[in-house]
């Protein structure tokens, strides 16, 4: 499998990993395999920190 394809499938900018100087194909695939997909991370953060409705009694106005 081409590292460029994996990079694309993860939604990364072209060359994010594959244009790193001195990083061969096996190391690129390892880095991509150990990475976090940005869209997945953003969704996880949203789930962990949703917008909460404020309690009217708890607000100091």
N, C-alpha and C positions, 0 to 999 in steps of 0.2 A: 504494500500500500504506500502511496506517495504521501510524504509529510505535508505537502501543499494541500492535498485533498482533506486531510484530517484538520488542518488549520482552517480551511474553508467551512467544513462541517461544524466546527465549534464556533463559528461566527467571528473569528479573529481577523484582524486586518491582514492582507497578504504580506508575508515577510515578518510577521510578529515573532515567529520562532525560526522560520526557515531562512531568514536573512541574517541570522546571528553568525558573525565570523567565527570560524573554527569549530562550529558545531556540525558534526556529521549526521547522516540520515538516522542511524540508530539512536543517537542522543536526542535528535529532534523528536523522533517518535516517543521516546521515553518522557521528554519534557511535556509533550502534548498529552500523553496518556496520564501523566500525573497532575495535569493542570485542571483548573476549574472552568467550566463553560460560563462566560460572563452573564448570559441570560439566566442561567440556572442559579447563579449566586445572587443576582438581583431579585429573583423571585423568592428565594429562601429568606433574604433579608426583609422583604416585604411581609412575608408570612410571620416572621419572628417579631416584627415591630409594626403592627398595623396601626392605622389611625384610630384613636379612641375618641369616643364622644365624651365630652366633659360632663361631670356631674354638676347640676346647677347649685347644689348646696356646698360643693367643695371649692367653688371658685371664689377668689377674693376680688370683689369688684369695688 
